[in-house]
Amino acid sequence: MKKNLIFVFILLFAVGLSVSAQEKAISLKKFKSTDIGNPELAGATIIGYDKIEISAGGADVWGVRDEFHFANFEQNGNFDLLTRIESLQEPNLYTKAGIMAREDLSDNSRHIFFQVFPNNNPRNKNNGGYEFQYRMEKGGEMKAIYPAKFDGVPEFPVNYPNTWIRLKRAGNNFTGYYSADGKTWKIYTEFTMEIAQKIYLGMAVTSHNTKEKTIAIFSNIVSLK
């Protein structure tokens, strides 16, 4: 009996190691910072020991062209990236921050953008803080995927400083996940879009107010393997 208990303990310990080993902290030194679309107020990125702070101007990430600040690195192939957004200032109801997979650094590039708003105030077809957006054609109109229910209690609420967001790519399939604790994840949506294998991946922030910057703080930036 004692040997069996020891075996079970070793097995559980090994399983725990394999689960934790799936998480890999990303070196923040690999991130590069740039404004997209020449916003009136230039943005900036401050990279700390375990956090990225982005200040951003910009009219929006929407329509046929974008203005925002982008902290990113080059990614080839599949990925599963998550982060905790500690805070997001609100110069506008539609201020946005989140994880973006972008084909190039032009202002009208094809991309996937899983993002959050500063709060859970009602917005177009959305009463929560999360939204999944994409541009399928270069220079084309952006579109959004909204929660199935947009009245009553939000299904996908933001709760700073515990607003967790995750974007996964498997081939041309993209999945956005929501979490309130970084452990239990719920699918926001799944979306299929053909996009280049080599893309720019990272954190995108736009003020949606050309006269005032926003500041977003990202921590717990982790790659899941």
C-alpha positions as CSV (number, residue, x, y, z in Angstrom):
1,M,0.0,0.0,0.0
2,K,2.8,2.4,0.9
3,K,4.5,1.8,-2.4
4,N,1.3,2.5,-4.3
5,L,0.9,5.8,-2.4
6,I,4.4,6.8,-3.2
7,F,3.8,6.0,-6.9
8,V,0.6,8.1,-7.0
9,F,2.4,11.0,-5.3
10,I,5.3,10.8,-7.9
11,L,2.8,10.6,-10.7
12,L,0.8,13.6,-9.5
13,F,4.0,15.6,-9.0
14,A,5.1,14.8,-12.6
15,V,1.7,15.8,-13.9
16,G,2.0,19.1,-12.0
17,L,5.4,19.7,-13.6
18,S,4.1,19.0,-17.1
19,V,1.2,21.4,-16.7
20,S,3.4,24.2,-15.3
21,A,6.0,23.6,-17.9
22,Q,3.4,24.4,-20.5
23,E,3.6,28.0,-19.5
24,K,6.6,30.0,-20.7
25,A,7.3,33.6,-19.7
26,I,8.2,35.7,-22.7
27,S,11.3,37.8,-22.6
28,L,10.1,41.4,-22.7
29,K,13.4,42.4,-24.3
30,K,12.2,41.0,-27.6
31,F,9.3,43.5,-28.0
32,K,9.8,46.4,-30.3
33,S,7.6,49.5,-30.2
34,T,6.1,51.6,-32.9
35,D,3.2,53.9,-33.8
36,I,0.9,52.7,-36.6
37,G,-0.9,55.2,-38.8
38,N,0.9,58.4,-37.6
39,P,-1.3,59.4,-34.7
40,E,-1.3,63.1,-33.7
41,L,0.0,62.2,-30.3
42,A,3.0,59.8,-30.4
43,G,2.8,56.8,-28.3
44,A,5.6,55.1,-26.2
45,T,6.4,51.8,-24.6
46,I,8.1,51.4,-21.2
47,I,9.4,47.9,-20.7
48,G,10.0,46.9,-17.1
49,Y,11.1,43.8,-15.4
50,D,7.8,42.0,-15.7
51,K,5.4,44.6,-17.2
52,I,4.9,46.6,-20.3
53,E,3.3,50.1,-20.0
54,I,2.0,51.5,-23.3
55,S,0.9,55.1,-23.7
56,A,-1.0,55.7,-26.9
57,G,-2.8,58.3,-28.9
58,G,-4.6,57.5,-32.1
59,A,-8.1,57.9,-33.6
60,D,-9.0,54.2,-33.5
61,V,-8.4,50.7,-34.7
62,W,-11.4,50.4,-37.0
63,G,-12.7,51.3,-40.4
64,V,-10.2,51.1,-43.3
65,R,-7.1,52.5,-41.5
66,D,-5.7,52.4,-38.0
67,E,-4.0,54.7,-35.5
68,F,-2.5,53.1,-32.4
69,H,0.7,52.1,-30.6
70,F,2.1,48.6,-31.0
71,A,4.6,46.7,-28.8
72,N,5.3,43.6,-30.8
73,F,7.7,40.9,-32.0
74,E,7.9,38.8,-35.1
75,Q,6.1,35.5,-34.8
76,N,6.3,32.6,-37.2
77,G,3.5,30.0,-37.1
78,N,1.2,29.0,-34.3
79,F,1.1,30.8,-30.9
80,D,-0.9,30.9,-27.7
81,L,-0.3,34.3,-25.9
82,L,-1.9,35.5,-22.8
83,T,-1.6,38.6,-20.6
84,R,-3.2,40.3,-17.6
85,I,-4.2,43.9,-18.3
86,E,-3.9,45.6,-15.0
87,S,-5.4,48.9,-16.0
88,L,-6.6,50.9,-19.0
89,Q,-7.3,54.7,-18.8
90,E,-10.5,56.0,-20.5
91,P,-10.1,59.0,-22.7
92,N,-13.0,57.6,-24.7
93,L,-15.8,55.1,-24.4
94,Y,-14.1,53.1,-27.2
95,T,-10.5,53.2,-26.0
96,K,-9.0,49.8,-26.7
97,A,-6.2,47.6,-25.6
98,G,-5.4,44.0,-26.3
99,I,-3.5,41.3,-28.2
100,M,-3.0,41.8,-32.0
101,A,-1.7,39.5,-34.7
102,R,-0.9,41.8,-37.7
103,E,0.3,40.9,-41.1
104,D,2.4,44.1,-41.6
105,L,3.0,47.5,-40.0
106,S,1.0,49.6,-42.5
107,D,-2.1,51.4,-41.3
108,N,-4.5,49.2,-43.3
109,S,-3.0,45.8,-42.7
110,R,-5.0,42.6,-42.3
111,H,-5.1,41.6,-38.7
112,I,-6.8,39.9,-35.7
113,F,-7.4,42.1,-32.6
114,F,-8.8,40.6,-29.4
115,Q,-9.3,43.5,-27.2
116,V,-10.9,45.1,-24.1
117,F,-12.5,48.4,-23.3
118,P,-11.9,50.4,-20.1
119,N,-15.2,49.3,-18.5
120,N,-18.4,47.4,-19.0
121,N,-20.6,50.4,-20.0
122,P,-23.0,49.6,-22.9
123,R,-21.5,49.9,-26.4
124,N,-22.7,48.9,-29.8
125,K,-24.0,45.3,-29.5
126,N,-21.9,44.9,-26.4
127,N,-22.5,45.3,-22.6
128,G,-19.2,43.8,-21.5
129,G,-15.6,44.8,-21.9
130,Y,-14.2,42.3,-24.4
131,E,-14.5,42.3,-28.2
132,F,-13.0,40.4,-31.1
133,Q,-12.2,42.4,-34.2
134,Y,-10.6,41.6,-37.6
135,R,-9.8,43.0,-41.0
136,M,-9.9,40.3,-43.7
137,E,-8.7,42.3,-46.7
138,K,-5.9,44.9,-46.8
139,G,-7.5,48.3,-46.8
140,G,-10.9,46.7,-46.2
141,E,-13.4,47.5,-43.5
142,M,-12.8,46.1,-40.0
143,K,-15.5,43.9,-38.5
144,A,-16.3,42.7,-35.0
145,I,-17.7,39.6,-33.3
146,Y,-19.9,40.6,-30.4
147,P,-21.2,38.6,-27.4
148,A,-24.3,36.5,-28.2
149,K,-26.2,38.4,-25.5
150,F,-25.8,42.2,-25.1
151,D,-28.3,43.0,-22.4
152,G,-28.4,42.0,-18.7
153,V,-25.3,40.8,-16.8
154,P,-22.2,40.8,-19.0
155,E,-20.9,37.4,-20.0
156,F,-17.4,38.8,-20.7
157,P,-16.8,41.6,-18.1
158,V,-13.6,43.5,-17.5
159,N,-12.5,43.6,-13.9
160,Y,-9.2,45.6,-13.6
161,P,-6.6,44.7,-12.3
162,N,-7.8,41.1,-13.0
163,T,-8.6,41.4,-16.7
164,W,-7.0,38.4,-18.4
165,I,-7.0,38.0,-22.2
166,R,-5.6,35.3,-24.4
167,L,-5.3,34.8,-28.2
168,K,-4.4,31.4,-29.8
169,R,-3.5,30.5,-33.3
170,A,-3.6,27.0,-34.7
171,G,-3.1,27.2,-38.5
172,N,-5.7,29.7,-39.7
173,N,-7.9,29.2,-36.7
174,F,-7.9,31.9,-34.1
175,T,-9.5,31.6,-30.6
176,G,-10.0,34.4,-28.1
177,Y,-10.3,33.5,-24.5
178,Y,-11.6,35.4,-21.4
179,S,-10.6,34.8,-17.8
180,A,-11.1,36.5,-14.4
181,D,-8.1,34.8,-12.8
182,G,-5.7,33.6,-15.5
183,K,-6.5,29.9,-14.6
184,T,-10.0,29.2,-15.7
185,W,-10.5,30.2,-19.4
186,K,-13.7,30.6,-21.3
187,I,-13.9,30.9,-25.1
188,Y,-15.1,34.2,-26.3
189,T,-15.1,33.2,-30.0
190,E,-13.4,31.1,-32.6
191,F,-12.6,32.5,-36.0
192,T,-11.0,31.3,-39.2
193,M,-9.0,33.6,-41.4
194,E,-6.1,32.9,-43.8
195,I,-3.2,35.1,-42.8
196,A,0.6,35.0,-43.4
197,Q,2.6,32.5,-41.3
198,K,5.0,35.3,-40.3
199,I,3.2,38.1,-38.5
200,Y,3.7,40.8,-35.9
201,L,2.3,39.7,-32.5
202,G,1.9,41.8,-29.4
203,M,0.0,44.4,-27.5
204,A,-2.0,47.2,-29.3
205,V,-3.5,50.2,-27.7
206,T,-5.5,53.1,-29.1
207,S,-6.9,56.1,-27.3
208,H,-9.8,56.8,-29.7
209,N,-9.3,60.4,-28.7
210,T,-6.8,62.2,-30.9
211,K,-6.3,65.0,-28.3
212,E,-5.6,62.7,-25.2
213,K,-3.5,59.7,-24.6
214,T,-4.4,56.5,-22.8
215,I,-2.2,54.3,-20.7
216,A,-2.5,50.5,-20.5
217,I,-0.4,48.3,-18.3
218,F,0.2,44.6,-19.3
219,S,1.7,42.0,-16.9
220,N,1.9,38.2,-16.7
221,I,2.8,38.0,-20.4
222,V,3.1,34.2,-21.0
223,S,3.2,31.9,-24.0
224,L,1.4,28.6,-23.6
225,K,2.9,25.6,-25.4
